[in-house]
Amino acid sequence: MIDFLKNSFDKLPISSDQKEVFNLPNSITLIRIGVIPVLFLLLLNPGKMLSLIIAILFIIAAVTDLLDGYIARKYNIVTKIGKYLDPLADKLIVNTAMIMMIPIGRIPAWIVAVIIMRDLAVDGLRGIASTDDFVIYASKLGKQKTLCQIFAVSALLIHYPLFGADAHAVGMAVLYLALVLTLWSGGDYFMRFYRVAIK
């Protein structure tokens, strides 16, 4: 299936410059971003079934993050715009979901604020470092933080009891773990930036 889709994209009558943007991994990333408007349904304070549907769409968007990265590496379709779009899509989807859950009381606003401020600070550090031709790569801590955030947000989107478990309570427990990892990984980025800056 993946081979078929990849070959279909290769046959598109577009220039090599356009393929920098219009390729299979980037298209998957853009489809993931397309899930964001669905998250605005959270403002309706949805019931059990709609909450579950929103959560499933969110989980699919999160899982396809692995798919576009796998395809890009397997077929050597790693592009500059793809490197920019992929992490941007992750942050847009996760942060939008968290923001949309604030008005309906599913997530504390202060936790969302801390997580978003950390992301902005780290992105700023990476931008400053890149102007001096230094690259601060994503750390293992950062990846663990992202996984915890995705799990926590998924459970908070479900919100209602599911399979005998209190999805909201599980989501909040994992969210606090994600918050710790968020601050820890943020500190790690600052320390690595400091070590690079003083060289």
GROMACS elastic network, one bead per residue, 0.5 to 0.9 nm:
[ bonds ]
;  ai    aj funct       b0    kb
    1     4     6  0.50617   500
    1     5     6  0.62857   500
    1     6     6  0.85830   500
    2     5     6  0.51302   500
    2     6     6  0.60387   500
    2     7     6  0.85239   500
    2    71     6  0.80201   500
    3     6     6  0.50710   500
    3     7     6  0.60614   500
    3     8     6  0.84918   500
    4     7     6  0.51919   500
    4     8     6  0.61187   500
    4     9     6  0.87367   500
    5     8     6  0.50070   500
    5     9     6  0.63201   500
    5    10     6  0.86640   500
    5    24     6  0.72478   500
    6     9     6  0.52235   500
    6    10     6  0.62696   500
    6    11     6  0.88600   500
    6    23     6  0.80042   500
    6    24     6  0.61342   500
    6    71     6  0.86972   500
    6    75     6  0.85531   500
    7    11     6  0.63542   500
    7    12     6  0.89838   500
    8    11     6  0.52757   500
    8    12     6  0.67562   500
    9    12     6  0.53450   500
    9    19     6  0.86485   500
    9    22     6  0.79700   500
    9    23     6  0.61883   500
    9    24     6  0.64747   500
   10    13     6  0.83993   500
   10    14     6  0.89394   500
   10    19     6  0.84716   500
   10    23     6  0.78965   500
   10    24     6  0.89582   500
   11    14     6  0.84173   500
   12    15     6  0.88461   500
   12    19     6  0.89077   500
   14    17     6  0.81245   500
   14    18     6  0.60448   500
   14    19     6  0.67783   500
   14    22     6  0.85901   500
   15    18     6  0.51987   500
   15    19     6  0.63679   500
   15    20     6  0.89558   500
   16    20     6  0.66424   500
   17    20     6  0.53127   500
   17    21     6  0.75824   500
   18    21     6  0.55224   500
   18    22     6  0.59597   500
   18    23     6  0.84923   500
   19    23     6  0.54646   500
   20    23     6  0.67600   500
   20    26     6  0.86944   500
   20    77     6  0.83903   500
   20    78     6  0.87574   500
   20    79     6  0.60863   500
   20    80     6  0.78076   500
   20    81     6  0.71691   500
   20    82     6  0.81986   500
   21    26     6  0.65272   500
   21    27     6  0.82058   500
   21    79     6  0.79460   500
   21    80     6  0.89915   500
   21    81     6  0.66360   500
   21    82     6  0.75758   500
   22    25     6  0.85845   500
   22    26     6  0.65237   500
   22    27     6  0.64993   500
   23    26     6  0.55727   500
   23    27     6  0.60489   500
   23    28     6  0.87533   500
   23    77     6  0.77609   500
   24    27     6  0.50918   500
   24    28     6  0.62702   500
   24    29     6  0.87123   500
   24    68     6  0.76137   500
   24    71     6  0.77845   500
   24    72     6  0.80800   500
   24    77     6  0.84432   500
   25    28     6  0.52092   500
   25    29     6  0.63426   500
   25    30     6  0.87994   500
   25    67     6  0.78967   500
   25    69     6  0.69453   500
   25    70     6  0.85277   500
   25    71     6  0.62192   500
   25    72     6  0.57943   500
   25    77     6  0.75507   500
   25    78     6  0.84506   500
   25    82     6  0.74677   500
   26    30     6  0.61977   500
   26    31     6  0.86276   500
   26    68     6  0.72544   500
   26    72     6  0.86919   500
   26    79     6  0.88104   500
   26    81     6  0.80482   500
   26    82     6  0.57749   500
   26    85     6  0.74567   500
   26    86     6  0.78378   500
   27    30     6  0.50561   500
   27    31     6  0.62166   500
   27    32     6  0.86394   500
   27    68     6  0.85792   500
   28    31     6  0.50564   500
   28    32     6  0.62783   500
   28    33     6  0.87958   500
   28    64     6  0.73117   500
   28    65     6  0.82249   500
   28    67     6  0.82027   500
   28    68     6  0.61460   500
   29    32     6  0.50371   500
   29    33     6  0.64459   500
   29    34     6  0.87463   500
   29    61     6  0.86159   500
   29    64     6  0.78771   500
   29    65     6  0.71649   500
   29    68     6  0.67820   500
   29    82     6  0.82217   500
   29    85     6  0.70111   500
   29    86     6  0.61957   500
   29    89     6  0.67125   500
   30    33     6  0.50141   500
   30    34     6  0.63170   500
   30    85     6  0.80889   500
   30    86     6  0.88387   500
   30    89     6  0.77334   500
   31    35     6  0.70005   500
   31    61     6  0.81498   500
   32    35     6  0.55449   500
   32    36     6  0.77826   500
   32    58     6  0.87094   500
   32    60     6  0.83120   500
   32    62     6  0.78202   500
   32    64     6  0.74197   500
   32    65     6  0.79896   500
   32    89     6  0.69948   500
   32    90     6  0.85680   500
   32    93     6  0.79533   500
   33    36     6  0.56837   500
   33    37     6  0.85516   500
   33    61     6  0.79745   500
   33    89     6  0.57292   500
   33    90     6  0.83475   500
   33    92     6  0.74018   500
   33    93     6  0.67027   500
   34    37     6  0.66600   500
   34    38     6  0.80711   500
   35    38     6  0.55035   500
   35    39     6  0.70207   500
   35    57     6  0.70269   500
   35    58     6  0.71718   500
   35    61     6  0.70680   500
   35    93     6  0.75771   500
   36    39     6  0.53101   500
   36    40     6  0.73426   500
   36    58     6  0.86144   500
   36    92     6  0.76849   500
   36    93     6  0.59448   500
   36    96     6  0.70309   500
   36    97     6  0.78728   500
   37    40     6  0.55070   500
   37    41     6  0.78093   500
   38    41     6  0.57649   500
   38    42     6  0.81722   500
   38    54     6  0.71067   500
   38    57     6  0.84285   500
   39    42     6  0.57558   500
   39    43     6  0.82467   500
   39    54     6  0.67805   500
   39    58     6  0.82753   500
   39    93     6  0.85379   500
   39    96     6  0.72852   500
   39    97     6  0.60392   500
   39   100     6  0.69576   500
   40    43     6  0.57630   500
   40    44     6  0.79807   500
   40    96     6  0.84869   500
   40    97     6  0.82131   500
   40   100     6  0.64703   500
   41    44     6  0.55190   500
   41    45     6  0.75650   500
   41    46     6  0.72401   500
   41    50     6  0.86450   500
   41    51     6  0.89715   500
   41    54     6  0.81225   500
   41   100     6  0.85086   500
   42    45     6  0.53169   500
   42    46     6  0.60552   500
   42    50     6  0.88999   500
   42    51     6  0.77215   500
   42    54     6  0.81999   500
   42    97     6  0.83194   500
   42   100     6  0.60419   500
   42   101     6  0.65375   500
   42   103     6  0.88658   500
   42   104     6  0.76203   500
   42   157     6  0.84491   500
   43    46     6  0.77276   500
   43   100     6  0.64079   500
   43   101     6  0.75268   500
   43   103     6  0.70653   500
   43   104     6  0.68056   500
   44    47     6  0.89446   500
   44   104     6  0.83325   500
   45    51     6  0.85268   500
   45   101     6  0.86764   500
   45   103     6  0.87229   500
   45   104     6  0.59430   500
   46    49     6  0.78572   500
   46    50     6  0.56599   500
   46    51     6  0.56876   500
   47    50     6  0.57072   500
   47    51     6  0.59513   500
   47    52     6  0.85840   500
   47   160     6  0.83521   500
   48    51     6  0.52272   500
   48    52     6  0.62172   500
   48    53     6  0.88187   500
   48   158     6  0.72619   500
   48   159     6  0.77048   500
   48   160     6  0.60111   500
   48   161     6  0.86413   500
   49    52     6  0.51418   500
   49    53     6  0.63335   500
   49    54     6  0.87615   500
   49   158     6  0.86644   500
   50    54     6  0.61530   500
   50    55     6  0.84856   500
   50   158     6  0.87296   500
   51    54     6  0.51815   500
   51    55     6  0.61127   500
   51    56     6  0.86399   500
   51   157     6  0.58829   500
   51   158     6  0.51794   500
   51   159     6  0.71659   500
   51   160     6  0.80887   500
   52    56     6  0.61330   500
   52    57     6  0.86973   500
   52   157     6  0.70723   500
   52   159     6  0.82420   500
   52   160     6  0.85380   500
   53    56     6  0.51002   500
   53    57     6  0.63160   500
   53    58     6  0.86178   500
   53   158     6  0.82809   500
   54    57     6  0.52208   500
   54    58     6  0.61968   500
   54    59     6  0.86782   500
   54   154     6  0.89493   500
   54   157     6  0.69447   500
   54   158     6  0.78123   500
   55    59     6  0.61217   500
   55    60     6  0.86073   500
   55   153     6  0.82954   500
   55   154     6  0.54958   500
   55   155     6  0.76310   500
   55   156     6  0.83688   500
   55   157     6  0.52166   500
   55   158     6  0.56960   500
   56    59     6  0.50485   500
   56    60     6  0.61461   500
   56    61     6  0.85809   500
   56   154     6  0.79066   500
   56   157     6  0.89699   500
   56   158     6  0.85654   500
   57    60     6  0.50912   500
   57    61     6  0.61902   500
   57    62     6  0.86242   500
   58    61     6  0.50974   500
   58    62     6  0.62140   500
   58    63     6  0.86854   500
   58    93     6  0.77693   500
   58    94     6  0.85136   500
   58    97     6  0.84317   500
   58   150     6  0.86811   500
   58   153     6  0.87021   500
   58   154     6  0.69424   500
   58   157     6  0.85941   500
   59    63     6  0.60615   500
   59    64     6  0.85502   500
   59   150     6  0.77897   500
   59   151     6  0.85458   500
   59   154     6  0.65651   500
   60    63     6  0.51113   500
   60    64     6  0.61027   500
   60    65     6  0.87541   500
   61    64     6  0.53217   500
   61    65     6  0.67447   500
   61    90     6  0.87077   500
   61    93     6  0.81249   500
   62    65     6  0.53942   500
   62    66     6  0.77210   500
   62    90     6  0.73502   500
   62    93     6  0.83219   500
   62    94     6  0.87371   500
   62   150     6  0.71897   500
   63    66     6  0.56827   500
   63    67     6  0.70139   500
   64    68     6  0.62681   500
   64    69     6  0.85316   500
   65    68     6  0.56070   500
   65    69     6  0.64596   500
   65    70     6  0.86996   500
   65    86     6  0.73949   500
   65    87     6  0.89699   500
   65    89     6  0.86659   500
   65    90     6  0.76588   500
   66    69     6  0.53151   500
   66    70     6  0.60907   500
   66    71     6  0.87079   500
   67    70     6  0.50821   500
   67    71     6  0.61791   500
   67    72     6  0.85549   500
   68    71     6  0.51625   500
   68    72     6  0.60502   500
   68    73     6  0.86305   500
   68    86     6  0.83232   500
   69    72     6  0.51239   500
   69    73     6  0.62457   500
   69    74     6  0.85319   500
   69    78     6  0.84835   500
   69    86     6  0.81944   500
   70    73     6  0.53218   500
   70    74     6  0.59605   500
   70    75     6  0.85147   500
   71    74     6  0.51023   500
   71    75     6  0.59515   500
   71    76     6  0.78791   500
   71    77     6  0.75035   500
   71    78     6  0.89733   500
   72    75     6  0.56660   500
   72    76     6  0.55329   500
   72    78     6  0.51774   500
   72    79     6  0.83333   500
   72    82     6  0.86322   500
   73    77     6  0.64876   500
   73    78     6  0.64851   500
   74    77     6  0.78530   500
   75    78     6  0.83802   500
   76    79     6  0.88493   500
   77    82     6  0.87214   500
   78    81     6  0.86439   500
   78    82     6  0.65309   500
   78    83     6  0.72703   500
   79    83     6  0.62730   500
   79    84     6  0.87384   500
   80    83     6  0.51697   500
   80    84     6  0.64677   500
   80    85     6  0.87067   500
   81    84     6  0.50345   500
   81    85     6  0.59246   500
   81    86     6  0.84793   500
   82    86     6  0.58499   500
   82    87     6  0.88158   500
   83    86     6  0.57904   500
   83    87     6  0.71907   500
   83    88     6  0.88730   500
   84    87     6  0.63093   500
   84    88     6  0.63490   500
   84    89     6  0.88077   500
   85    88     6  0.50094   500
   85    89     6  0.59058   500
   85    90     6  0.86691   500
   86    89     6  0.52658   500
   86    90     6  0.65445   500
   86    91     6  0.89629   500
   87    90     6  0.50744   500
   87    91     6  0.63482   500
   87    92     6  0.86081   500
   88    91     6  0.52568   500
   88    92     6  0.60532   500
   88    93     6  0.85768   500
   89    92     6  0.50978   500
   89    93     6  0.60620   500
   89    94     6  0.85130   500
   90    93     6  0.54021   500
   90    94     6  0.61274   500
   90    95     6  0.83055   500
   90   146     6  0.85961   500
   91    94     6  0.52832   500
   91    95     6  0.56287   500
   91    96     6  0.79892   500
   91   116     6  0.87917   500
   91   119     6  0.82978   500
   92    95     6  0.53873   500
   92    96     6  0.57391   500
   92    97     6  0.83601   500
   93    96     6  0.53276   500
   93    97     6  0.61614   500
   93    98     6  0.87137   500
   94    97     6  0.52411   500
   94    98     6  0.63011   500
   94    99     6  0.87176   500
   94   146     6  0.89214   500
   94   149     6  0.74846   500
   94   150     6  0.68609   500
   94   153     6  0.72901   500
   95    98     6  0.50881   500
   95    99     6  0.60853   500
   95   100     6  0.85282   500
   95   112     6  0.76305   500
   95   115     6  0.84534   500
   95   116     6  0.71035   500
   96    99     6  0.50945   500
   96   100     6  0.60324   500
   96   101     6  0.86123   500
   97   100     6  0.52243   500
   97   101     6  0.63604   500
   97   153     6  0.72088   500
   97   157     6  0.80512   500
   98   101     6  0.52384   500
   98   102     6  0.67164   500
   98   106     6  0.86742   500
   98   107     6  0.69727   500
   98   109     6  0.85992   500
   98   112     6  0.64116   500
   98   153     6  0.69195   500
   98   156     6  0.89183   500
   98   157     6  0.89925   500
   99   102     6  0.54491   500
   99   103     6  0.79316   500
   99   107     6  0.83962   500
   99   109     6  0.77522   500
   99   112     6  0.68900   500
   99   113     6  0.89455   500
  100   103     6  0.66044   500
  100   104     6  0.77557   500
  101   104     6  0.55195   500
  101   105     6  0.63336   500
  101   106     6  0.52895   500
  101   107     6  0.58515   500
  101   108     6  0.86286   500
  101   109     6  0.88648   500
  101   156     6  0.82655   500
  101   157     6  0.78475   500
  102   105     6  0.52441   500
  102   106     6  0.60950   500
  102   107     6  0.53533   500
  102   108     6  0.63586   500
  102   109     6  0.57823   500
  102   112     6  0.83565   500
  103   106     6  0.78614   500
  103   107     6  0.85708   500
  103   109     6  0.87358   500
  104   107     6  0.81467   500
  105   108     6  0.70785   500
  105   109     6  0.87687   500
  106   156     6  0.65233   500
  106   157     6  0.80474   500
  106   159     6  0.74983   500
  106   168     6  0.76121   500
  106   172     6  0.89080   500
  107   110     6  0.87955   500
  107   111     6  0.77001   500
  107   112     6  0.77111   500
  107   156     6  0.76068   500
  107   172     6  0.77446   500
  108   111     6  0.56609   500
  108   112     6  0.68224   500
  108   113     6  0.89873   500
  109   112     6  0.51982   500
  109   113     6  0.61951   500
  109   114     6  0.87689   500
  110   114     6  0.62105   500
  110   115     6  0.86809   500
  111   114     6  0.51828   500
  111   115     6  0.62464   500
  111   116     6  0.86469   500
  111   175     6  0.85773   500
  111   176     6  0.84364   500
  111   179     6  0.71777   500
  112   115     6  0.52345   500
  112   116     6  0.61466   500
  112   117     6  0.85081   500
  113   116     6  0.52888   500
  113   117     6  0.60016   500
  113   118     6  0.85096   500
  114   117     6  0.51829   500
  114   118     6  0.61105   500
  114   119     6  0.86807   500
  114   179     6  0.80308   500
  114   182     6  0.85621   500
  114   183     6  0.84001   500
  115   118     6  0.51871   500
  115   119     6  0.63270   500
  115   120     6  0.87941   500
  115   178     6  0.89387   500
  115   179     6  0.69420   500
  115   182     6  0.65239   500
  115   183     6  0.80134   500
  116   119     6  0.50584   500
  116   120     6  0.62192   500
  116   121     6  0.85919   500
  117   120     6  0.51166   500
  117   121     6  0.60976   500
  117   122     6  0.86050   500
  118   121     6  0.50951   500
  118   122     6  0.61387   500
  118   123     6  0.85312   500
  118   182     6  0.71766   500
  118   183     6  0.72185   500
  118   186     6  0.62515   500
  119   122     6  0.52062   500
  119   123     6  0.60697   500
  119   124     6  0.84962   500
  119   182     6  0.85563   500
  119   186     6  0.79433   500
  120   123     6  0.51141   500
  120   124     6  0.60793   500
  120   125     6  0.86607   500
  121   124     6  0.50365   500
  121   125     6  0.62642   500
  121   126     6  0.87209   500
  121   186     6  0.81199   500
  122   125     6  0.50148   500
  122   126     6  0.62094   500
  122   127     6  0.85569   500
  122   186     6  0.65961   500
  122   189     6  0.67458   500
  122   190     6  0.76632   500
  123   126     6  0.51094   500
  123   127     6  0.61466   500
  123   128     6  0.86833   500
  124   127     6  0.50316   500
  124   128     6  0.62231   500
  124   129     6  0.85774   500
  125   128     6  0.51367   500
  125   129     6  0.60709   500
  125   130     6  0.85127   500
  125   136     6  0.84175   500
  125   189     6  0.79713   500
  125   190     6  0.75420   500
  125   193     6  0.70563   500
  126   129     6  0.50325   500
  126   130     6  0.60063   500
  126   131     6  0.87514   500
  126   134     6  0.82780   500
  126   135     6  0.69309   500
  126   136     6  0.60357   500
  126   137     6  0.85768   500
  126   189     6  0.87755   500
  126   193     6  0.81784   500
  127   130     6  0.51459   500
  127   131     6  0.65449   500
  127   135     6  0.89323   500
  128   131     6  0.54238   500
  128   132     6  0.71259   500
  128   134     6  0.86494   500
  129   132     6  0.54285   500
  129   133     6  0.65433   500
  129   134     6  0.50219   500
  129   135     6  0.63342   500
  129   136     6  0.72077   500
  129   193     6  0.72751   500
  129   196     6  0.82478   500
  129   197     6  0.80415   500
  130   135     6  0.57763   500
  130   136     6  0.81215   500
  131   134     6  0.73281   500
  132   135     6  0.87884   500
  134   196     6  0.77528   500
  136   139     6  0.85662   500
  136   189     6  0.75591   500
  136   192     6  0.75116   500
  136   193     6  0.72782   500
  137   189     6  0.89780   500
  138   141     6  0.81745   500
  138   142     6  0.61041   500
  138   143     6  0.71323   500
  138   189     6  0.86004   500
  139   142     6  0.50691   500
  139   143     6  0.64695   500
  139   144     6  0.87195   500
  139   185     6  0.75731   500
  139   188     6  0.83842   500
  139   189     6  0.81391   500
  140   143     6  0.51481   500
  140   144     6  0.62149   500
  140   145     6  0.85699   500
  140   185     6  0.85409   500
  141   144     6  0.50549   500
  141   145     6  0.60830   500
  141   146     6  0.86576   500
  141   181     6  0.66927   500
  141   182     6  0.82338   500
  141   184     6  0.76456   500
  141   185     6  0.53564   500
  141   186     6  0.89892   500
  141   188     6  0.83557   500
  142   146     6  0.62867   500
  142   147     6  0.87802   500
  142   181     6  0.74402   500
  142   182     6  0.72144   500
  142   184     6  0.87217   500
  142   185     6  0.54712   500
  142   186     6  0.79410   500
  142   189     6  0.89993   500
  143   146     6  0.50770   500
  143   147     6  0.63101   500
  143   148     6  0.86845   500
  144   147     6  0.51444   500
  144   148     6  0.62091   500
  144   149     6  0.85734   500
  144   178     6  0.81509   500
  144   181     6  0.73531   500
  145   148     6  0.52011   500
  145   149     6  0.61426   500
  145   150     6  0.86776   500
  145   177     6  0.82885   500
  145   178     6  0.53378   500
  145   179     6  0.78268   500
  145   180     6  0.83841   500
  145   181     6  0.51896   500
  145   182     6  0.57256   500
  145   185     6  0.75923   500
  146   149     6  0.50407   500
  146   150     6  0.61809   500
  146   151     6  0.86467   500
  146   178     6  0.76315   500
  146   181     6  0.88625   500
  146   182     6  0.83541   500
  147   150     6  0.51509   500
  147   151     6  0.62050   500
  147   152     6  0.85408   500
  147   178     6  0.82725   500
  148   151     6  0.51275   500
  148   152     6  0.59715   500
  148   153     6  0.84376   500
  148   174     6  0.63312   500
  148   175     6  0.69171   500
  148   177     6  0.71739   500
  148   178     6  0.51346   500
  148   179     6  0.88623   500
  148   181     6  0.84417   500
  149   152     6  0.50838   500
  149   153     6  0.59359   500
  149   154     6  0.83782   500
  149   174     6  0.75937   500
  149   175     6  0.62910   500
  149   177     6  0.86804   500
  149   178     6  0.55605   500
  149   179     6  0.82686   500
  150   153     6  0.52248   500
  150   154     6  0.60113   500
  150   155     6  0.86480   500
  151   154     6  0.51599   500
  151   155     6  0.63275   500
  151   156     6  0.86860   500
  151   171     6  0.72188   500
  151   174     6  0.72513   500
  151   175     6  0.82294   500
  152   155     6  0.52682   500
  152   156     6  0.61655   500
  152   157     6  0.85671   500
  152   168     6  0.87844   500
  152   170     6  0.74401   500
  152   172     6  0.66366   500
  152   173     6  0.78005   500
  152   174     6  0.52334   500
  152   175     6  0.51070   500
  152   176     6  0.88009   500
  152   178     6  0.78096   500
  153   157     6  0.59676   500
  153   158     6  0.85811   500
  153   171     6  0.65391   500
  153   172     6  0.87165   500
  153   174     6  0.88804   500
  153   175     6  0.75866   500
  154   157     6  0.51591   500
  154   158     6  0.63972   500
  154   159     6  0.86353   500
  154   167     6  0.88539   500
  154   171     6  0.73947   500
  155   158     6  0.51207   500
  155   159     6  0.61258   500
  155   160     6  0.87844   500
  155   166     6  0.89059   500
  155   167     6  0.51330   500
  155   168     6  0.61048   500
  155   169     6  0.84345   500
  155   170     6  0.66813   500
  155   172     6  0.82791   500
  155   174     6  0.89404   500
  156   160     6  0.83780   500
  156   167     6  0.64241   500
  156   168     6  0.50531   500
  156   169     6  0.81689   500
  156   170     6  0.80063   500
  156   171     6  0.50691   500
  156   172     6  0.72447   500
  157   160     6  0.85251   500
  157   167     6  0.84592   500
  157   168     6  0.80583   500
  157   171     6  0.85872   500
  158   161     6  0.79902   500
  158   162     6  0.79746   500
  158   167     6  0.62877   500
  158   168     6  0.73532   500
  158   171     6  0.89933   500
  159   162     6  0.85103   500
  159   166     6  0.75421   500
  159   167     6  0.51189   500
  159   169     6  0.82807   500
  159   171     6  0.80103   500
  160   165     6  0.86949   500
  160   166     6  0.65581   500
  160   167     6  0.57945   500
  160   168     6  0.65534   500
  161   164     6  0.61888   500
  161   165     6  0.53933   500
  161   167     6  0.53926   500
  161   168     6  0.75914   500
  162   165     6  0.53438   500
  162   166     6  0.65748   500
  162   167     6  0.63772   500
  163   166     6  0.85355   500
  164   167     6  0.89461   500
  165   168     6  0.87920   500
  165   169     6  0.84493   500
  165   170     6  0.78160   500
  166   169     6  0.54301   500
  166   170     6  0.63019   500
  166   171     6  0.86139   500
  167   170     6  0.51456   500
  167   171     6  0.59885   500
  167   172     6  0.86162   500
  168   171     6  0.50141   500
  168   172     6  0.61684   500
  168   173     6  0.86523   500
  169   172     6  0.51864   500
  169   173     6  0.62358   500
  169   174     6  0.87272   500
  170   173     6  0.52083   500
  170   174     6  0.63068   500
  170   175     6  0.84734   500
  171   174     6  0.52757   500
  171   175     6  0.59185   500
  171   176     6  0.87336   500
  172   176     6  0.62902   500
  172   177     6  0.87260   500
  173   176     6  0.54558   500
  173   177     6  0.66714   500
  173   178     6  0.88448   500
  174   178     6  0.61271   500
  174   179     6  0.85934   500
  175   179     6  0.60974   500
  175   180     6  0.87006   500
  176   180     6  0.63754   500
  176   181     6  0.87025   500
  177   180     6  0.51816   500
  177   181     6  0.63243   500
  177   182     6  0.85086   500
  178   181     6  0.50455   500
  178   182     6  0.58822   500
  178   183     6  0.86657   500
  179   183     6  0.63140   500
  179   184     6  0.85048   500
  180   183     6  0.53623   500
  180   184     6  0.60529   500
  180   185     6  0.84931   500
  181   185     6  0.57538   500
  181   186     6  0.81365   500
  182   185     6  0.53802   500
  182   186     6  0.59683   500
  182   187     6  0.85952   500
  183   187     6  0.61491   500
  183   188     6  0.85884   500
  184   187     6  0.51898   500
  184   188     6  0.62614   500
  184   189     6  0.88260   500
  185   189     6  0.62624   500
  185   190     6  0.87177   500
  186   189     6  0.51628   500
  186   190     6  0.64165   500
  186   191     6  0.87549   500
  187   190     6  0.50963   500
  187   191     6  0.62006   500
  187   192     6  0.86716   500
  188   191     6  0.51188   500
  188   192     6  0.62139   500
  188   193     6  0.85391   500
  189   192     6  0.51718   500
  189   193     6  0.60532   500
  189   194     6  0.85223   500
  190   193     6  0.50084   500
  190   194     6  0.60430   500
  190   195     6  0.86385   500
  191   194     6  0.50113   500
  191   195     6  0.62394   500
  191   196     6  0.86761   500
  192   195     6  0.51260   500
  192   196     6  0.62666   500
  192   197     6  0.85592   500
  193   196     6  0.51175   500
  193   197     6  0.59734   500
  193   198     6  0.86802   500
  194   198     6  0.61891   500
  194   199     6  0.87798   500
  195   198     6  0.55736   500
  195   199     6  0.66637   500
  196   199     6  0.55552   500
